[in-house]
Amino acid sequence: MQTLNRYAGITALALALTFATASTSHAGKGGTDRPFKGHATGVATFLSPFEAIIDYTGKATHLGKFTRREYLFINEDGFTFQGTMTFVAANGDELDLDFEGMFISPNDAIGTYTFTGGTGRFEDATGTATFEAYTPDFVDVDVTFEGTISY
């Protein structure tokens, strides 16, 4: 049970990391680099010790209030992870991304988002962001992220 809780926590933290702080990006088709920053809270549902879905609500630049679903996959080492995520903006536009990261403690994770497109104004979105995530119990997740987006 303790091992399952550890992996669940790692998964939740990894998901939280998905909301990362950005580094650099290249302007998308006809796009302009813009600062991207936000915060979200979520709840993780573990499908297995190495796999989870995390549903979030939050607020970010260019999105306003948003919901987000994250699919988290923890590697066998138990410390590194990757996944995919979709933000749904206040107006319904979607922003898709891939992420990867690592746990830096049992409750904290860091990582990078890479924007891969979406719908509406985010159809050709590109850019990156870094994130920091925290989970006190491997279920509840708090994440902040910052970077650059072009659309």
C-alpha positions in Angstrom: 0.0 0.0 0.0 2.8 2.4 0.8 4.5 1.6 -2.5 1.2 2.3 -4.3 0.8 5.6 -2.4 4.4 6.6 -3.4 3.7 5.9 -7.1 0.4 7.7 -6.9 2.1 10.7 -5.4 4.8 10.6 -8.0 2.2 10.5 -10.7 0.2 13.3 -9.2 3.4 15.4 -8.9 4.4 14.6 -12.4 1.0 15.9 -13.6 1.4 19.0 -11.6 4.8 19.5 -13.2 3.1 19.6 -16.5 2.1 23.2 -15.7 5.6 24.3 -16.0 7.6 27.5 -16.4 8.7 28.2 -19.9 12.1 28.6 -21.4 12.3 29.5 -25.1 10.1 29.1 -28.1 9.9 29.8 -31.8 7.1 31.9 -33.2 4.4 29.8 -34.8 2.9 30.3 -38.3 2.0 34.0 -38.3 2.4 34.0 -34.5 4.1 36.2 -32.0 6.0 35.0 -28.9 3.9 35.9 -25.9 4.5 35.4 -22.1 2.5 32.5 -20.8 1.9 32.1 -17.0 -0.6 30.3 -14.8 -1.7 28.3 -11.8 -3.9 25.2 -11.4 -5.2 22.8 -8.8 -6.2 19.3 -9.6 -7.2 15.8 -8.4 -5.4 12.7 -9.6 -7.1 9.4 -10.4 -4.6 6.5 -10.6 -5.3 3.8 -13.2 -2.3 1.9 -12.1 0.8 2.6 -10.0 2.5 4.2 -13.1 -0.5 5.8 -14.8 -2.9 8.6 -13.8 -5.4 11.1 -15.1 -5.4 14.5 -13.5 -8.3 16.9 -13.9 -7.5 20.6 -13.1 -9.1 24.0 -12.9 -7.1 27.2 -13.0 -6.3 30.5 -14.6 -3.6 31.5 -17.1 -2.7 34.2 -19.5 -4.2 33.8 -23.0 -6.6 31.2 -21.5 -8.5 33.0 -18.8 -10.2 30.5 -16.5 -9.5 27.0 -17.8 -10.0 23.3 -17.2 -7.3 20.8 -18.1 -7.0 17.1 -18.4 -3.6 15.4 -18.0 -2.5 11.9 -18.9 0.5 11.0 -16.8 2.9 8.1 -17.3 5.6 7.4 -14.7 8.7 5.6 -15.9 9.8 2.4 -14.1 12.5 4.3 -12.3 9.6 6.0 -10.3 11.2 9.4 -10.7 10.8 10.5 -14.3 7.6 10.9 -16.2 5.9 12.2 -19.3 2.5 12.7 -20.8 0.0 14.8 -22.7 -2.4 17.4 -21.7 -5.2 19.6 -23.1 -6.2 23.0 -21.7 -9.7 24.2 -22.5 -9.9 28.0 -22.4 -12.8 30.1 -21.2 -14.1 30.4 -24.7 -13.7 26.7 -25.6 -10.5 26.9 -27.6 -8.1 24.0 -26.8 -4.4 24.1 -26.2 -2.5 20.8 -26.5 0.9 19.9 -25.2 3.4 17.2 -24.3 5.3 17.3 -21.1 8.1 15.6 -19.3 9.6 16.0 -15.9 11.0 14.5 -12.7 10.4 14.3 -9.0 12.9 16.3 -7.0 11.4 15.1 -3.7 8.6 12.7 -2.7 6.1 15.6 -3.0 7.6 18.0 -5.6 8.2 17.7 -9.3 9.5 20.0 -12.1 9.3 19.7 -15.8 8.7 21.2 -19.2 5.7 21.6 -21.4 6.0 21.7 -25.2 2.9 23.2 -27.0 1.8 21.2 -30.0 -1.2 23.0 -31.3 -4.9 22.9 -30.5 -8.1 24.4 -31.8 -9.4 27.9 -32.5 -6.7 30.5 -31.9 -4.3 27.8 -30.6 -4.4 25.7 -33.8 -0.8 26.4 -34.7 0.5 27.1 -31.2 4.1 26.5 -30.4 6.4 27.2 -27.4 7.5 25.9 -24.1 6.9 26.4 -20.4 8.4 25.1 -17.2 6.3 23.9 -14.3 6.6 23.2 -10.6 4.1 20.8 -9.0 3.4 19.9 -5.4 1.2 17.1 -4.0 0.7 16.7 -0.2 -1.1 13.4 -0.6 -0.5 12.1 -4.1 -4.2 12.9 -5.0 -4.4 16.7 -4.7 -2.0 18.6 -7.0 -1.0 22.3 -7.1 1.0 23.5 -10.1 2.4 26.8 -11.4 3.9 27.3 -14.9 5.6 30.0 -16.9 7.0 30.2 -20.4 6.4 31.5 -23.9 3.7 30.7 -26.4 3.2 31.7 -30.0 -0.1 31.5 -31.9 
